[in-house]
Structure formats: structure tokens, C-alpha cells
Amino acid sequence: MSDEKPVQEAVVSADDPAKNVTEEGTAPPATGKTAASTSTKASGKGDTKAEKSREQKPAKGKPAVAKAEKPADAAPAKVNVNETAHPIRKPKLKTQDYEKILAKLQIELVKLQEWIKFKKLKVVVLFEGRDAAGKGGTIKRITESLSPRVTRVAALPAPTDREKTEWYFQRYVQHLPAGGEMVLFDRSWYNRAGVERVMGFCTEDEYREFLRSCPEFERMLVRSGIILIKYWFSVSNEEQERRFQERIFTPSKHWKLSPMDLESRARWVEYSKAKDAMFAHTDIKQAPWYVVDGDDKKRARLNVITHLLNMIDYEDLTPQPMVLPPRQEEGGYVRPPLSDQTFIPEVY
């Protein structure tokens, strides 16, 4: 499906008004201190010595204090989730830096998990996108430090003959979370708008009905108290080709490559059209789509986790350190000999 990035507006520092250029290419009028400083420089009549002495002299009773630097191990700062992505391609992260940032974010995910349990929240996160765009790897990094009793993954196989006769959303509803749970869908009900549409696994009427009913279904979920977050992983044609080749020649990744993946390469444009139509109908205010640039796997994982943490306003409920009780005394109990037990061979 189409992965074209929208044209981003230029992001310029507010400290340099000369660089704040609008889309039309004109600089905004100077105001406040900027205008005053500009007029002073233009006239050349400002009392610069007096101004410098006033700036350097601290106020009475208020000694100048240097700004405290942010500690290196501080929690990730909150960000604006609606902020547009930077249009310039950044260099790849070093593995050491990536693992350091990921470790901090995974600690925050544990805090989020405890908050979800405490507040009995119901969280649903959908992971959709191109094949080999990085959905599975991101899900693994999110869940590897979390409890499977609270955070679980729903990756449904192809529907059975019975499920094909059910209401389309029925097989997904049974996997929705109860209070205090978070469910990550590795592909979801959007299969109908993607692979089923392109591969002809559904009729035209079934596809049209999905586009009509899906927004109402998701609004109903949100009204019921479910926090619904939808991610679309985008990947370029060249990067997808490279990852497919890697899966072909890497034995541990053979299972990741299926006939459907190969077909998605052959029908790239059709998937793009289907994705655009899907966004046009389902990118709603109550449950908008958030697009992830998946060409850089490491940055994509960190960006998704950071965004997810900022989507839910949580608090740190980390308990106080516990003290282990003393070990129970043997009390004359004699354990059976180790020779009576069967141990696995110590090959390594």
C-alpha cells in the first residue's frame, strides 16, 4: 500500500526570527523584544554599555544560578504526539546507543503496565503495514519486559470455514481486552481492506460493507472505554526488497517469508491503492492512523514505544524495595539423592 510521506513543513528554531519563514516564503513581522532589538541595531543610538552592565549585574538578593543539567538516566520526556516527523533522513543509530535508549523505554513500559492494571484500563494497539516493515520486531521489543498476563499479542491465522460464515468482526472481538489488560494486534480486522481486497478473498460487497462499518465499529469500541491506537508501518520498495532477500538466505528467518509476501511484491501498486482507500475511510478523529517510517528498524522501534508511552497519561507506581524473609530451616528433613533424578545432558 502507498507509503508516500506527506510534505513536511520546515521546522525552524524560534530563537532566530530571521529563519522563521512561512510557506509562502515571507518572513513574519518582528514583535516584542525582537522588534526592539532590531530597531536599536538599526539606529545605532542604543546605550550598549548600560545595557551590558544591566545584563551582567544580577538582581539584589537573587544570585545567579546556573541551569541544572538533565541527568543522563532521566525518564524519557513527554513529546507532542501530533508533531510531524522530520523530513531529513537521519543516520542509523549505533547499537550501543539504541540498546541504552531501549532499556530506558522498556522500564517506562513496565510503569505503564502497572498503571493499566491499577486503573483497569483497556488498551488495544493495532500494528498494520507493508510486509517486512518491522511490525513483529517492534511488538517483540514492547512485550519482552512485560507480563503476558497483562500484555498479550493477538496474531490470528487465516479464518476457518466456520469463521468465514461469522460476522466479520466476531473473531476479533473475543480477543479484546478486559479491564487492566493491553492487547497488541499483529495485523487485525484491516486484513479485509488489505490482503483480502487485493487477493480477492472477499467479494466487492463485503469490502464495501467493511469500509462502511469499520469506522462505526471503532467508534463503538472507543465509546465503551477502550483506548484504541493504530500504527501503520511504512517501508520503501528498496528496503523491503533487501529484507525479503535477507529472509530468503537466513535460515532462522525462513518462516517469515510466505507466498503472500511474494505476492505483495508483485502487486505493490494494488496494495498502495488499497491502503489509500482504507485511510480515506478509516482515518477518523476518534481513532486516527499514526504512520511509522520503518526503513530504519531501530529508530522505528524507539519512536513507536515513545509515542505509545505518550498516548496514555500514566504515573509511576513502582513499589518500595522488598525485604526477603529468612529461609525456612530444614527441620530434620532429608531430601532424596540427586542420582534419583534425570538431568539433561550438559552439552555446553
C-alpha positions in Angstrom: 0.0 0.0 0.0 1.2 3.5 -0.6 3.9 4.7 1.6 4.5 8.2 0.3 5.4 10.6 3.0 3.4 13.9 3.2 5.4 17.0 2.6 6.6 18.3 5.9 6.7 22.0 6.9 10.1 23.4 7.7 10.9 23.3 11.4 12.9 26.4 12.4 14.2 27.5 15.8 12.1 30.2 17.4 15.3 31.9 18.7 16.2 33.0 15.2 13.3 35.1 13.8 15.1 35.7 10.6 14.8 32.0 9.8 11.1 31.7 10.7 9.8 31.6 7.1 6.2 30.8 6.3 5.1 28.5 3.5 4.8 31.5 1.1 8.5 32.3 1.7 8.0 35.6 3.6 9.4 36.3 7.0 6.9 37.1 9.8 6.9 40.6 11.2 9.2 41.1 14.2 7.4 41.6 17.5 8.2 42.3 21.2 11.9 42.1 22.1 12.9 41.1 18.6 11.4 44.3 17.2 13.0 46.4 19.8 16.5 44.9 19.4 16.2 45.2 15.6 15.3 48.9 15.8 18.1 49.5 18.3 20.6 47.9 16.0 19.3 49.8 13.0 19.5 53.2 14.7 22.9 52.6 16.4 21.9 55.0 19.2 21.2 52.4 21.9 23.2 52.7 25.1 25.0 49.4 24.7 27.4 49.9 27.7 24.5 50.5 30.1 22.6 47.6 28.7 25.6 45.2 29.0 26.1 46.3 32.6 22.5 45.7 33.5 22.5 42.3 31.9 25.7 41.2 33.7 24.7 42.5 37.1 22.5 40.1 39.0 19.4 41.3 40.8 19.7 42.1 44.5 19.1 39.1 46.8 18.8 36.8 43.8 22.3 35.4 43.0 22.7 34.0 39.5 22.2 30.2 39.4 23.3 28.0 36.5 20.6 25.8 35.0 20.8 22.3 36.3 21.7 19.8 33.6 19.2 17.0 32.9 20.6 13.7 34.3 21.6 11.1 31.7 19.3 8.4 33.2 16.2 10.6 33.4 12.9 9.3 32.2 12.0 10.0 28.5 10.5 13.4 28.1 6.9 13.8 27.0 6.5 14.8 23.4 3.8 16.2 21.2 2.2 13.1 19.6 0.8 15.2 16.8 4.2 16.6 15.9 5.1 15.9 12.3 8.1 13.7 11.5 11.4 15.3 10.4 11.7 15.1 6.7 15.5 14.6 6.7 16.8 11.1 6.8 18.9 10.6 10.0 21.9 8.4 10.2 21.5 5.0 11.7 21.8 4.6 15.4 24.8 2.8 16.9 23.8 -0.4 18.5 25.1 0.7 21.9 23.1 3.9 21.8 20.0 2.0 20.6 20.2 -0.6 23.4 20.7 2.1 26.0 17.6 4.1 24.9 15.6 0.9 24.5 16.4 -0.2 28.1 15.1 3.1 29.5 11.9 2.9 27.4 11.2 -0.6 28.5 11.4 0.5 32.1 8.7 3.1 31.3 6.6 0.4 29.6 6.7 -1.6 32.9 5.4 1.5 34.7 2.7 1.9 32.0 1.7 -1.7 32.5 1.3 -1.2 36.3 -0.8 1.9 35.6 -3.0 -0.1 33.3 -3.5 -2.7 35.9 -4.2 -0.2 38.7 -6.7 1.9 36.7 -8.3 -1.2 35.0 -7.6 0.4 31.5 -8.5 -1.4 28.3 -5.9 -0.7 25.6 -5.8 -2.0 22.0 -2.9 -1.3 19.7 -3.1 -2.3 16.1 0.0 -2.9 14.0 -0.6 -2.8 10.3 1.5 -2.1 7.2 3.6 -3.5 4.5 5.2 -6.9 4.7 8.7 -6.7 6.3 8.1 -3.2 7.5 9.1 -4.0 11.1 5.8 -4.7 12.9 6.8 -8.0 14.5 10.2 -6.7 15.7 8.5 -3.7 17.4 6.0 -5.9 19.1 8.7 -8.1 20.5 10.6 -5.1 22.0 7.4 -3.9 23.6 6.4 -7.2 25.2 9.8 -8.7 26.1 9.8 -6.9 29.5 6.1 -7.1 30.2 3.9 -9.7 31.8 2.0 -11.9 29.4 -0.9 -11.9 31.8 -1.4 -8.1 31.3 0.1 -7.5 27.8 -0.7 -10.2 25.2 -0.3 -10.4 21.4 -3.2 -11.4 19.1 -1.8 -12.7 15.8 -4.7 -14.6 14.2 -4.2 -17.2 11.4 -6.4 -17.4 8.3 -10.1 -17.8 9.2 -11.6 -21.3 9.4 -14.6 -22.4 7.3 -16.8 -21.7 10.3 -15.3 -18.2 11.0 -15.9 -17.3 7.3 -19.6 -17.5 8.0 -19.5 -15.4 11.1 -19.9 -11.6 11.4 -16.6 -10.3 10.1 -15.5 -8.6 13.4 -16.6 -11.6 15.6 -13.3 -13.4 15.6 -11.5 -10.2 16.7 -14.0 -9.2 19.4 -13.2 -12.3 21.5 -9.6 -11.1 21.8 -10.4 -7.6 23.0 -9.0 -6.7 26.5 -10.8 -6.7 29.8 -10.1 -4.1 32.5 -6.4 -4.0 33.3 -5.2 -5.5 30.0 -3.4 -4.4 26.8 -3.7 -6.3 23.6 -1.3 -5.8 20.6 -2.8 -7.0 17.3 -0.2 -8.2 14.9 -2.5 -7.4 11.9 -6.2 -7.0 12.7 -9.6 -6.6 11.1 -7.9 -4.4 8.5 -7.0 -7.6 6.6 -10.2 -7.1 4.8 -9.1 -3.7 3.5 -5.7 -5.1 2.5 -4.8 -8.6 1.6 -8.4 -9.8 1.3 -9.2 -6.9 -1.1 -6.1 -7.3 -3.2 -6.0 -11.1 -3.4 -9.7 -11.5 -4.0 -10.5 -13.3 -0.7 -13.6 -11.2 -0.2 -16.4 -10.0 -2.5 -16.9 -6.4 -3.6 -20.0 -6.1 -1.4 -18.1 -7.5 1.7 -15.3 -5.0 1.0 -17.7 -2.0 0.7 -19.6 -3.1 3.8 -16.3 -3.2 5.7 -15.4 0.4 4.8 -18.9 1.5 6.0 -19.0 -0.5 9.2 -15.3 -0.3 10.4 -15.4 3.4 11.5 -18.7 2.8 13.4 -17.2 -0.4 15.0 -14.1 1.6 16.2 -16.2 4.5 17.5 -18.2 1.9 19.4 -15.0 0.5 20.9 -13.9 4.0 22.0 -17.2 4.8 23.5 -17.1 1.6 25.5 -13.8 2.9 27.2 -11.2 1.1 25.0 -8.1 3.1 24.2 -7.6 2.3 20.5 -4.2 3.2 18.9 -3.5 2.3 15.3 0.0 2.2 13.7 0.8 1.9 10.0 4.3 0.8 9.2 5.6 2.2 6.0 8.7 0.9 4.2 10.3 1.8 0.9 10.4 -0.5 -2.1 14.2 -0.8 -1.9 14.3 -1.6 1.8 11.5 -4.2 1.5 13.4 -5.9 -1.3 16.6 -6.1 0.8 14.7 -7.6 3.8 13.0 -10.2 1.6 16.4 -11.2 0.2 17.7 -11.5 3.8 14.8 -13.8 4.8 15.5 -16.0 1.8 19.2 -16.6 2.7 18.9 -16.5 6.5 17.8 -20.0 7.9 16.4 -18.5 11.1 14.1 -16.1 9.1 12.7 -18.5 6.5 9.4 -18.8 8.4 8.9 -15.0 8.0 8.6 -15.3 4.2 5.3 -16.7 2.8 3.7 -16.9 -0.6 1.6 -13.9 0.4 4.7 -11.9 1.0 6.0 -12.7 -2.5 2.6 -11.8 -4.0 2.7 -8.5 -2.2 5.9 -7.6 -4.1 4.2 -8.4 -7.4 1.1 -6.4 -6.5 2.8 -3.4 -5.0 0.7 -0.8 -6.7 -2.6 -2.6 -5.9 -1.7 -2.7 -2.2 -0.9 1.0 -2.4 -4.3 1.8 -3.8 -6.0 -0.3 -1.2 -4.1 1.4 1.6 -5.1 4.9 0.3 -8.7 3.9 0.1 -8.5 2.4 3.6 -7.1 5.6 5.1 -9.7 7.7 3.3 -12.5 5.8 5.1 -10.9 4.8 8.5 -8.6 7.7 9.5 -11.2 9.0 11.9 -10.9 11.6 14.7 -11.8 9.0 17.4 -9.1 6.6 16.1 -6.6 8.2 13.8 -3.8 6.4 12.0 -0.3 7.0 13.0 2.3 6.3 10.3 5.7 4.9 11.2 8.7 5.3 8.9 10.0 1.7 9.0 13.1 2.0 6.8 15.3 2.3 9.9 14.2 -0.5 12.2 15.9 0.7 15.4 14.6 4.3 15.1 11.1 3.0 14.2 11.0 0.8 17.4 12.1 3.6 19.6 9.7 6.1 18.0 6.7 3.8 18.4 7.5 3.0 22.0 7.9 6.6 22.8 4.7 7.5 21.0 2.8 4.8 22.8 4.0 6.0 26.2 2.9 9.5 25.4 -0.6 8.3 24.3 -1.5 7.3 27.8 -1.1 9.6 30.8 0.4 7.3 33.4 2.1 7.6 36.8 5.0 5.8 38.4 3.6 3.2 40.8 6.9 1.4 41.4 6.7 -0.2 44.9 9.2 0.3 47.6 12.1 -2.3 47.6 11.1 -5.5 49.3 13.0 -7.3 52.0 13.4 -11.1 51.6 12.3 -13.2 54.5 14.8 -15.6 56.1 14.9 -19.1 54.6 13.0 -21.8 56.3 15.0 -24.2 58.5 15.5 -27.8 57.3 13.9 -29.2 60.5 15.4 -32.6 60.1 14.0 -33.1 56.5 16.3 -35.2 54.3 15.9 -34.7 50.5 16.2 -37.8 48.2 19.6 -38.2 46.5 20.3 -36.4 43.2 21.0 -39.7 41.5 17.3 -40.5 41.6 16.6 -37.6 39.2 17.1 -37.4 35.5 19.1 -34.4 34.4 19.5 -33.1 30.8 22.9 -33.7 29.2 25.4 -30.8 29.8 26.4 -30.3 26.2 27.8 -26.8 26.8 
